[in-house]
Amino acid sequence: MIAGLKASMIIKPDLISRIKEAQKEDNEIWTIVENLNKHVEFHLDEDNVLWQ
């Protein structure tokens, strides 16, 4: 069980980093970000990652 927990802790930050990098280059996401006041189902977190 400890080995599974360690793998989980390593994978999660990597996945979040990949999401952040992918969103930086996604023009559709930036269109949503520019119109956040019109799209109440979306929000940005403290790292500027877009969530629904």
PDB file of N, CA, C and O in Angstrom:
ATOM      1  N   MET A   1       0.816  -1.198   0.000  1.00  0.00           N
ATOM      2  CA  MET A   1       0.000   0.000   0.000  1.00  0.00           C
ATOM      3  C   MET A   1       0.861   1.264   0.000  1.00  0.00           C
ATOM      4  O   MET A   1       0.501   2.257  -0.632  1.00  0.00           O
ATOM      5  N   ILE A   2       1.964   1.234   0.684  1.00  0.00           N
ATOM      6  CA  ILE A   2       2.840   2.397   0.720  1.00  0.00           C
ATOM      7  C   ILE A   2       3.368   2.712  -0.680  1.00  0.00           C
ATOM      8  O   ILE A   2       3.426   3.880  -1.063  1.00  0.00           O
ATOM      9  N   ALA A   3       3.750   1.703  -1.441  1.00  0.00           N
ATOM     10  CA  ALA A   3       4.258   1.928  -2.799  1.00  0.00           C
ATOM     11  C   ALA A   3       3.192   2.576  -3.671  1.00  0.00           C
ATOM     12  O   ALA A   3       3.513   3.464  -4.461  1.00  0.00           O
ATOM     13  N   GLY A   4       1.941   2.162  -3.551  1.00  0.00           N
ATOM     14  CA  GLY A   4       0.855   2.770  -4.316  1.00  0.00           C
ATOM     15  C   GLY A   4       0.639   4.217  -3.938  1.00  0.00           C
ATOM     16  O   GLY A   4       0.361   5.052  -4.798  1.00  0.00           O
ATOM     17  N   LEU A   5       0.763   4.520  -2.662  1.00  0.00           N
ATOM     18  CA  LEU A   5       0.600   5.895  -2.192  1.00  0.00           C
ATOM     19  C   LEU A   5       1.704   6.777  -2.745  1.00  0.00           C
ATOM     20  O   LEU A   5       1.441   7.896  -3.185  1.00  0.00           O
ATOM     21  N   LYS A   6       2.927   6.292  -2.728  1.00  0.00           N
ATOM     22  CA  LYS A   6       4.054   7.060  -3.248  1.00  0.00           C
ATOM     23  C   LYS A   6       3.874   7.345  -4.738  1.00  0.00           C
ATOM     24  O   LYS A   6       4.113   8.468  -5.183  1.00  0.00           O
ATOM     25  N   ALA A   7       3.460   6.352  -5.505  1.00  0.00           N
ATOM     26  CA  ALA A   7       3.235   6.542  -6.938  1.00  0.00           C
ATOM     27  C   ALA A   7       2.145   7.571  -7.174  1.00  0.00           C
ATOM     28  O   ALA A   7       2.246   8.380  -8.097  1.00  0.00           O
ATOM     29  N   SER A   8       1.117   7.551  -6.361  1.00  0.00           N
ATOM     30  CA  SER A   8       0.028   8.510  -6.492  1.00  0.00           C
ATOM     31  C   SER A   8       0.522   9.925  -6.244  1.00  0.00           C
ATOM     32  O   SER A   8       0.122  10.855  -6.944  1.00  0.00           O
ATOM     33  N   MET A   9       1.374  10.092  -5.269  1.00  0.00           N
ATOM     34  CA  MET A   9       1.891  11.421  -4.939  1.00  0.00           C
ATOM     35  C   MET A   9       2.796  11.948  -6.042  1.00  0.00           C
ATOM     36  O   MET A   9       2.872  13.159  -6.248  1.00  0.00           O
ATOM     37  N   ILE A  10       3.471  11.077  -6.744  1.00  0.00           N
ATOM     38  CA  ILE A  10       4.357  11.491  -7.831  1.00  0.00           C
ATOM     39  C   ILE A  10       3.555  11.813  -9.084  1.00  0.00           C
ATOM     40  O   ILE A  10       3.864  12.787  -9.772  1.00  0.00           O
ATOM     41  N   ILE A  11       2.549  11.034  -9.393  1.00  0.00           N
ATOM     42  CA  ILE A  11       1.774  11.207 -10.618  1.00  0.00           C
ATOM     43  C   ILE A  11       0.922  12.468 -10.573  1.00  0.00           C
ATOM     44  O   ILE A  11       0.853  13.185 -11.571  1.00  0.00           O
ATOM     45  N   LYS A  12       0.282  12.758  -9.471  1.00  0.00           N
ATOM     46  CA  LYS A  12      -0.638  13.891  -9.404  1.00  0.00           C
ATOM     47  C   LYS A  12       0.037  15.219  -9.752  1.00  0.00           C
ATOM     48  O   LYS A  12      -0.492  15.944 -10.594  1.00  0.00           O
ATOM     49  N   PRO A  13       1.176  15.577  -9.151  1.00  0.00           N
ATOM     50  CA  PRO A  13       1.803  16.842  -9.533  1.00  0.00           C
ATOM     51  C   PRO A  13       2.202  16.879 -11.004  1.00  0.00           C
ATOM     52  O   PRO A  13       2.126  17.933 -11.636  1.00  0.00           O
ATOM     53  N   ASP A  14       2.627  15.744 -11.558  1.00  0.00           N
ATOM     54  CA  ASP A  14       2.998  15.703 -12.965  1.00  0.00           C
ATOM     55  C   ASP A  14       1.783  15.954 -13.851  1.00  0.00           C
ATOM     56  O   ASP A  14       1.881  16.680 -14.840  1.00  0.00           O
ATOM     57  N   LEU A  15       0.651  15.369 -13.513  1.00  0.00           N
ATOM     58  CA  LEU A  15      -0.569  15.570 -14.289  1.00  0.00           C
ATOM     59  C   LEU A  15      -1.009  17.026 -14.223  1.00  0.00           C
ATOM     60  O   LEU A  15      -1.378  17.609 -15.242  1.00  0.00           O
ATOM     61  N   ILE A  16      -0.972  17.611 -13.046  1.00  0.00           N
ATOM     62  CA  ILE A  16      -1.357  19.014 -12.902  1.00  0.00           C
ATOM     63  C   ILE A  16      -0.416  19.900 -13.706  1.00  0.00           C
ATOM     64  O   ILE A  16      -0.869  20.847 -14.349  1.00  0.00           O
ATOM     65  N   SER A  17       0.864  19.620 -13.684  1.00  0.00           N
ATOM     66  CA  SER A  17       1.831  20.392 -14.474  1.00  0.00           C
ATOM     67  C   SER A  17       1.536  20.285 -15.961  1.00  0.00           C
ATOM     68  O   SER A  17       1.633  21.272 -16.690  1.00  0.00           O
ATOM     69  N   ARG A  18       1.177  19.093 -16.410  1.00  0.00           N
ATOM     70  CA  ARG A  18       0.852  18.898 -17.830  1.00  0.00           C
ATOM     71  C   ARG A  18      -0.410  19.664 -18.213  1.00  0.00           C
ATOM     72  O   ARG A  18      -0.483  20.232 -19.303  1.00  0.00           O
ATOM     73  N   ILE A  19      -1.400  19.685 -17.328  1.00  0.00           N
ATOM     74  CA  ILE A  19      -2.630  20.441 -17.586  1.00  0.00           C
ATOM     75  C   ILE A  19      -2.308  21.925 -17.692  1.00  0.00           C
ATOM     76  O   ILE A  19      -2.781  22.598 -18.608  1.00  0.00           O
ATOM     77  N   LYS A  20      -1.515  22.434 -16.770  1.00  0.00           N
ATOM     78  CA  LYS A  20      -1.142  23.856 -16.788  1.00  0.00           C
ATOM     79  C   LYS A  20      -0.446  24.219 -18.094  1.00  0.00           C
ATOM     80  O   LYS A  20      -0.785  25.225 -18.717  1.00  0.00           O
ATOM     81  N   GLU A  21       0.517  23.414 -18.510  1.00  0.00           N
ATOM     82  CA  GLU A  21       1.251  23.696 -19.741  1.00  0.00           C
ATOM     83  C   GLU A  21       0.345  23.623 -20.967  1.00  0.00           C
ATOM     84  O   GLU A  21       0.447  24.462 -21.862  1.00  0.00           O
ATOM     85  N   ALA A  22      -0.531  22.637 -21.013  1.00  0.00           N
ATOM     86  CA  ALA A  22      -1.435  22.490 -22.155  1.00  0.00           C
ATOM     87  C   ALA A  22      -2.399  23.667 -22.238  1.00  0.00           C
ATOM     88  O   ALA A  22      -2.697  24.146 -23.332  1.00  0.00           O
ATOM     89  N   GLN A  23      -2.886  24.133 -21.098  1.00  0.00           N
ATOM     90  CA  GLN A  23      -3.836  25.242 -21.105  1.00  0.00           C
ATOM     91  C   GLN A  23      -3.183  26.545 -21.562  1.00  0.00           C
ATOM     92  O   GLN A  23      -3.851  27.396 -22.149  1.00  0.00           O
ATOM     93  N   LYS A  24      -1.902  26.708 -21.302  1.00  0.00           N
ATOM     94  CA  LYS A  24      -1.207  27.925 -21.723  1.00  0.00           C
ATOM     95  C   LYS A  24      -1.235  28.087 -23.239  1.00  0.00           C
ATOM     96  O   LYS A  24      -1.219  29.209 -23.746  1.00  0.00           O
ATOM     97  N   GLU A  25      -1.277  26.974 -23.961  1.00  0.00           N
ATOM     98  CA  GLU A  25      -1.192  26.995 -25.421  1.00  0.00           C
ATOM     99  C   GLU A  25      -2.534  26.786 -26.110  1.00  0.00           C
ATOM    100  O   GLU A  25      -2.585  26.688 -27.336  1.00  0.00           O
ATOM    101  N   ASP A  26      -3.626  26.714 -25.341  1.00  0.00           N
ATOM    102  CA  ASP A  26      -4.948  26.405 -25.892  1.00  0.00           C
ATOM    103  C   ASP A  26      -5.741  27.699 -26.121  1.00  0.00           C
ATOM    104  O   ASP A  26      -6.213  28.320 -25.169  1.00  0.00           O
ATOM    105  N   ASN A  27      -5.881  28.094 -27.379  1.00  0.00           N
ATOM    106  CA  ASN A  27      -6.581  29.341 -27.702  1.00  0.00           C
ATOM    107  C   ASN A  27      -8.040  29.328 -27.288  1.00  0.00           C
ATOM    108  O   ASN A  27      -8.578  30.362 -26.894  1.00  0.00           O
ATOM    109  N   GLU A  28      -8.690  28.177 -27.369  1.00  0.00           N
ATOM    110  CA  GLU A  28     -10.097  28.101 -26.962  1.00  0.00           C
ATOM    111  C   GLU A  28     -10.250  28.383 -25.472  1.00  0.00           C
ATOM    112  O   GLU A  28     -11.205  29.037 -25.054  1.00  0.00           O
ATOM    113  N   ILE A  29      -9.320  27.894 -24.684  1.00  0.00           N
ATOM    114  CA  ILE A  29      -9.382  28.161 -23.245  1.00  0.00           C
ATOM    115  C   ILE A  29      -9.205  29.645 -22.985  1.00  0.00           C
ATOM    116  O   ILE A  29      -9.895  30.208 -22.135  1.00  0.00           O
ATOM    117  N   TRP A  30      -8.291  30.292 -23.703  1.00  0.00           N
ATOM    118  CA  TRP A  30      -8.086  31.728 -23.470  1.00  0.00           C
ATOM    119  C   TRP A  30      -9.293  32.540 -23.915  1.00  0.00           C
ATOM    120  O   TRP A  30      -9.552  33.606 -23.357  1.00  0.00           O
ATOM    121  N   THR A  31     -10.029  32.066 -24.899  1.00  0.00           N
ATOM    122  CA  THR A  31     -11.286  32.723 -25.267  1.00  0.00           C
ATOM    123  C   THR A  31     -12.270  32.635 -24.112  1.00  0.00           C
ATOM    124  O   THR A  31     -12.959  33.609 -23.804  1.00  0.00           O
ATOM    125  N   ILE A  32     -12.339  31.480 -23.476  1.00  0.00           N
ATOM    126  CA  ILE A  32     -13.214  31.319 -22.304  1.00  0.00           C
ATOM    127  C   ILE A  32     -12.744  32.227 -21.172  1.00  0.00           C
ATOM    128  O   ILE A  32     -13.556  32.894 -20.531  1.00  0.00           O
ATOM    129  N   VAL A  33     -11.432  32.256 -20.924  1.00  0.00           N
ATOM    130  CA  VAL A  33     -10.884  33.084 -19.841  1.00  0.00           C
ATOM    131  C   VAL A  33     -11.239  34.548 -20.060  1.00  0.00           C
ATOM    132  O   VAL A  33     -11.602  35.249 -19.115  1.00  0.00           O
ATOM    133  N   GLU A  34     -11.137  35.007 -21.295  1.00  0.00           N
ATOM    134  CA  GLU A  34     -11.453  36.400 -21.601  1.00  0.00           C
ATOM    135  C   GLU A  34     -12.927  36.714 -21.371  1.00  0.00           C
ATOM    136  O   GLU A  34     -13.292  37.874 -21.175  1.00  0.00           O
ATOM    137  N   ASN A  35     -13.773  35.688 -21.394  1.00  0.00           N
ATOM    138  CA  ASN A  35     -15.214  35.882 -21.226  1.00  0.00           C
ATOM    139  C   ASN A  35     -15.740  35.221 -19.955  1.00  0.00           C
ATOM    140  O   ASN A  35     -16.903  34.823 -19.902  1.00  0.00           O
ATOM    141  N   LEU A  36     -14.905  35.102 -18.943  1.00  0.00           N
ATOM    142  CA  LEU A  36     -15.309  34.411 -17.712  1.00  0.00           C
ATOM    143  C   LEU A  36     -16.571  35.003 -17.093  1.00  0.00           C
ATOM    144  O   LEU A  36     -17.388  34.276 -16.529  1.00  0.00           O
ATOM    145  N   ASN A  37     -16.729  36.301 -17.195  1.00  0.00           N
ATOM    146  CA  ASN A  37     -17.922  36.917 -16.599  1.00  0.00           C
ATOM    147  C   ASN A  37     -19.204  36.453 -17.286  1.00  0.00           C
ATOM    148  O   ASN A  37     -20.283  36.577 -16.707  1.00  0.00           O
ATOM    149  N   LYS A  38     -19.113  35.928 -18.490  1.00  0.00           N
ATOM    150  CA  LYS A  38     -20.279  35.426 -19.218  1.00  0.00           C
ATOM    151  C   LYS A  38     -20.461  33.920 -19.021  1.00  0.00           C
ATOM    152  O   LYS A  38     -21.549  33.397 -19.263  1.00  0.00           O
ATOM    153  N   HIS A  39     -19.419  33.223 -18.589  1.00  0.00           N
ATOM    154  CA  HIS A  39     -19.441  31.768 -18.428  1.00  0.00           C
ATOM    155  C   HIS A  39     -19.304  31.433 -16.947  1.00  0.00           C
ATOM    156  O   HIS A  39     -18.203  31.166 -16.466  1.00  0.00           O
ATOM    157  N   VAL A  40     -20.395  31.447 -16.243  1.00  0.00           N
ATOM    158  CA  VAL A  40     -20.335  31.252 -14.793  1.00  0.00           C
ATOM    159  C   VAL A  40     -19.951  29.828 -14.396  1.00  0.00           C
ATOM    160  O   VAL A  40     -19.592  29.595 -13.242  1.00  0.00           O
ATOM    161  N   GLU A  41     -20.018  28.881 -15.314  1.00  0.00           N
ATOM    162  CA  GLU A  41     -19.666  27.509 -14.961  1.00  0.00           C
ATOM    163  C   GLU A  41     -18.152  27.272 -14.957  1.00  0.00           C
ATOM    164  O   GLU A  41     -17.706  26.184 -14.595  1.00  0.00           O
ATOM    165  N   PHE A  42     -17.362  28.265 -15.352  1.00  0.00           N
ATOM    166  CA  PHE A  42     -15.911  28.156 -15.360  1.00  0.00           C
ATOM    167  C   PHE A  42     -15.309  29.062 -14.293  1.00  0.00           C
ATOM    168  O   PHE A  42     -15.894  30.083 -13.931  1.00  0.00           O
ATOM    169  N   HIS A  43     -14.130  28.678 -13.790  1.00  0.00           N
ATOM    170  CA  HIS A  43     -13.395  29.554 -12.881  1.00  0.00           C
ATOM    171  C   HIS A  43     -11.902  29.253 -12.973  1.00  0.00           C
ATOM    172  O   HIS A  43     -11.496  28.157 -13.356  1.00  0.00           O
ATOM    173  N   LEU A  44     -11.100  30.246 -12.615  1.00  0.00           N
ATOM    174  CA  LEU A  44      -9.651  30.082 -12.573  1.00  0.00           C
ATOM    175  C   LEU A  44      -9.227  29.862 -11.133  1.00  0.00           C
ATOM    176  O   LEU A  44      -9.759  30.494 -10.221  1.00  0.00           O
ATOM    177  N   ASP A  45      -8.268  28.964 -10.927  1.00  0.00           N
ATOM    178  CA  ASP A  45      -7.742  28.796  -9.576  1.00  0.00           C
ATOM    179  C   ASP A  45      -6.540  29.720  -9.388  1.00  0.00           C
ATOM    180  O   ASP A  45      -6.218  30.518 -10.268  1.00  0.00           O
ATOM    181  N   GLU A  46      -5.883  29.606  -8.236  1.00  0.00           N
ATOM    182  CA  GLU A  46      -4.769  30.503  -7.906  1.00  0.00           C
ATOM    183  C   GLU A  46      -3.568  30.330  -8.828  1.00  0.00           C
ATOM    184  O   GLU A  46      -2.696  31.198  -8.864  1.00  0.00           O
ATOM    185  N   ASP A  47      -3.504  29.224  -9.579  1.00  0.00           N
ATOM    186  CA  ASP A  47      -2.421  28.996 -10.536  1.00  0.00           C
ATOM    187  C   ASP A  47      -2.842  29.308 -11.969  1.00  0.00           C
ATOM    188  O   ASP A  47      -2.143  28.952 -12.917  1.00  0.00           O
ATOM    189  N   ASN A  48      -3.985  29.974 -12.125  1.00  0.00           N
ATOM    190  CA  ASN A  48      -4.537  30.312 -13.438  1.00  0.00           C
ATOM    191  C   ASN A  48      -4.864  29.086 -14.276  1.00  0.00           C
ATOM    192  O   ASN A  48      -4.729  29.108 -15.499  1.00  0.00           O
ATOM    193  N   VAL A  49      -5.295  28.015 -13.615  1.00  0.00           N
ATOM    194  CA  VAL A  49      -5.769  26.817 -14.307  1.00  0.00           C
ATOM    195  C   VAL A  49      -7.281  26.919 -14.400  1.00  0.00           C
ATOM    196  O   VAL A  49      -7.948  27.205 -13.406  1.00  0.00           O
ATOM    197  N   LEU A  50      -7.823  26.688 -15.581  1.00  0.00           N
ATOM    198  CA  LEU A  50      -9.262  26.797 -15.811  1.00  0.00           C
ATOM    199  C   LEU A  50      -9.957  25.502 -15.430  1.00  0.00           C
ATOM    200  O   LEU A  50      -9.536  24.419 -15.834  1.00  0.00           O
ATOM    201  N   TRP A  51     -11.024  25.621 -14.651  1.00  0.00           N
ATOM    202  CA  TRP A  51     -11.819  24.472 -14.200  1.00  0.00           C
ATOM    203  C   TRP A  51     -13.275  24.711 -14.528  1.00  0.00           C
ATOM    204  O   TRP A  51     -13.726  25.852 -14.618  1.00  0.00           O
ATOM    205  N   GLN A  52     -14.002  23.632 -14.704  1.00  0.00           N
ATOM    206  CA  GLN A  52     -15.441  23.736 -14.960  1.00  0.00           C
ATOM    207  C   GLN A  52     -16.187  23.221 -13.770  1.00  0.00           C
ATOM    208  O   GLN A  52     -17.418  23.216 -13.769  1.00  0.00           O
TER     209      GLN A  52
END
